[in-house]
Amino acid sequence: MLFVSSFLHWQRENHGQSWPSPEIPLQARQEEMNFEELQQEYQALVQELQDPELISDYQRFYELSKKKTKLEKILKKKEELEDIRSQLIENQELLGAEDQPELLALAEAETKTLQEKLKNAQIDLEELISKDQANLPDALIMEFRAGAGGEEAALFASDLLSMYQKYATENGWKTTLLEEDRTDIGGIKNAALEIDGEDSFLRLQYEAGVHRVQRIPETEKAGRIHTSTATIALIPKANTKQFEINPADLKTEFTGSSGPGGQNVNKRQTAVRLTHIPSGLVVLSQSSRSQQKNKEAALSLLESKLLAQKKEKDQKEAAGQRKAQIGWAKRVEKIRTYNYPQDRITDHRIEQSWHGIEKIMEGNLNPIIEALTEFQRSVKTKNT
């Protein structure tokens, strides 16, 4: 993930994990980038995408189109950066007009504005380059689990799942429910949601952790406020190029799908349970009435989990990143609190709060997501 240095420090302090070193400085990274080669690569992509025969190879067309869009954004931002630099150079001549105080004052004010624009453009370009070089996934899997708080925790986990589904829809991202285990009254014991779309991973990367809710539960008759938690873990979705499972290592079982309370809701055996024999990892998918769709969902979830495990092992973190994200589901290990009586959501990492909790729970997460992004931007600005 593209955490800035201060955010990495925050994570270290709060989770005791060993994280990668901060990224190369902005100016150094931009100097390393050969923009002439990027321009040539972009033109080559444009030509290849015009080939009529490419339409028959959808996957290739999709990959080339995605790469073209990324390069286009980088080159346009580079052009904007050079334009600002040119304006600054031109403005230097006006700064010499000491015999014209009014003109000099205007030139100084404009120079200050241009310098600020230049810094922001440099940061924007750095982010675009970082995204391109990091090769962030376009899809991720969000895992939801009820934490402390019994049935109310399960209901809150269900509310969080709904919130992120709505947020994904607002952004035009595709969602697929890979796994879902409901309680008798509609709460969620655990669920897995796949989100596929440009910048989905980038924008949602900070949502992993323990989410705490303070409210009067539906099951509470005395009107007392309860505190419960739900946990969210993020897994970048694996693709066939990153990870491929040997069919001989899989044990596949088909069962009838079960509903709340464990009752069988489908006499046909549409639920699919996959066991990865070498690791012992087991996943179950029963969200669809189609056995084939459940099998595909289970395989996608299993591949992503195995890839995440492999990365953790390579980084010598064992339970590392996943454990850092969800802690142990204790009430005190929280990243965000949803206080319904006070109509307030607080993100404890950046110490910022928002009102209008019902609107936010309907998927209006942009104010929070943008605040976390702006936090990174402000720290980068200070460090440049």
Secondary structure, DSSP 8 states (H G I E B T S, - for coil): ----HHHHHHHHHHH----------HHHHHHHS-HHHHHHHHHHHHHHHT-GGGGG-HHHHHHHHHHHHHHHHHHHHHHHHHHHHHHHHHHHHHTT-TT-HHHHHHHHHHHHHHHHHHHHHHHHHHHHHHHHHHT--SEEEEEEEE-SSHHHHHHHHHHHHHHHHHHHHHTT-EEEEEEEEE-TTS-EEEEEEEEESTTHHHHHTT--EEEEEEE--TT-SS---EEEEEEEEEEE---TTT----GGGEEEEEE--B-GGG-B--SS--EEEEEETTTTEEEEE-SSS-HHHHHHHHHHHHHHHHHHHHHHHHTT-TTHHHHHHHTTS-TTS-SEEEETTTTEEEETTTTEEEE-HHHHHTT--HHHHHHHHHHHHHHHHHH-
